[in-house]
């Protein structure tokens, strides 16, 4: 069989493409008969569309696809998100007293926090997560009541105001850690008595109610950190019976079950905070033989050990973290009201963002729109 190899085909004059009036056949199929994608944007239905044609009705703001001589309306649902453009900080302690205050920031714009409202119960050692539109705070410690609480309450992130009762954890717990995929929140109970626990529980954020058993971490611990994508949740560091942990665990949030080992932090520590976008998680601060300014990161979709990211403005423990898709924010810590931020995609040191309303530690962070 002979082969014809050419680099360029032009007309006789060499001035442009050749005209082939009888068409071209490739593999027995006429090239002219191959269906090409048609797109229409108009107020009236196209008169002679081909199968697969897409029509955007400019009058009704609807989209249709043409299949077997008929247009079918296209429907869509926004994908869930667990982060957003507004950052929320809730609860915590200023000295030895629990705080009820919720405050917020606009993550893209550096500046001081603004009052949002109040939790249903003042507490610290509390955690938070979100559906993007609803924020949830779970567990914590209240010095003036029974100590640990089983309270879950929620807010609508876009509108300021006081929190509303959501339901209860299965037991009272402090130093909880919460992660979400935008639909489901998973809560690590941390400490339910004088000992640490490995219990995980979950809620459906859109539906108020009590939490349900999810599974277990690989080891019992408290004062750890959480981060998540829309599919996977991570739990990192903390205290365990042998001291400070460097372990990172992961779960698939949509399906219940026990956590599996992900890898290790660069430094074992408790009192750290986590934040994440859809691809990368960053863990910051903590305590191990002194406060730490360490920040390290992992790629959420792949298991492995953490990598150095940079440093906080100062060594701090008991801080809170939250994020938008581009920026991570960490706040407070031991005797501090400082808010600082990073660009999640670019390793480097933190930059000053502004201030909380007052010094705050052991508080919760979450974000949404």
Secondary structure, DSSP 4 states (H G I P E B T S, - for coil): ------S----TTSSSPPP-TT--EETTEEGGGS----EEEESS--SSPPTT-EEEETTTTEEEEEETTEEEEE---PPP-S--SEEEEE--BSSSSB--EEEEEETTS----EEEEE-SS--BS-EEEE-SSEEEEE--EETTTTEEEEEEEEEETTS----EEEEEEEEEEBS-EEEE-SSEEEEE--BSSSSB--EEEEEETTS----EEEEE-SS--BS-EEEE-SSEEEEE--EETTEE--EEEEEETTS----EEEEE-SS--BS-EEEE-SSEEEEE--BSSSBEEEEEEEETTS----EEEEEEEEEESS-EEEE-SSEEEEE--TT--EEEEEETTS----EEEEE-SS--BS-EEEEE-
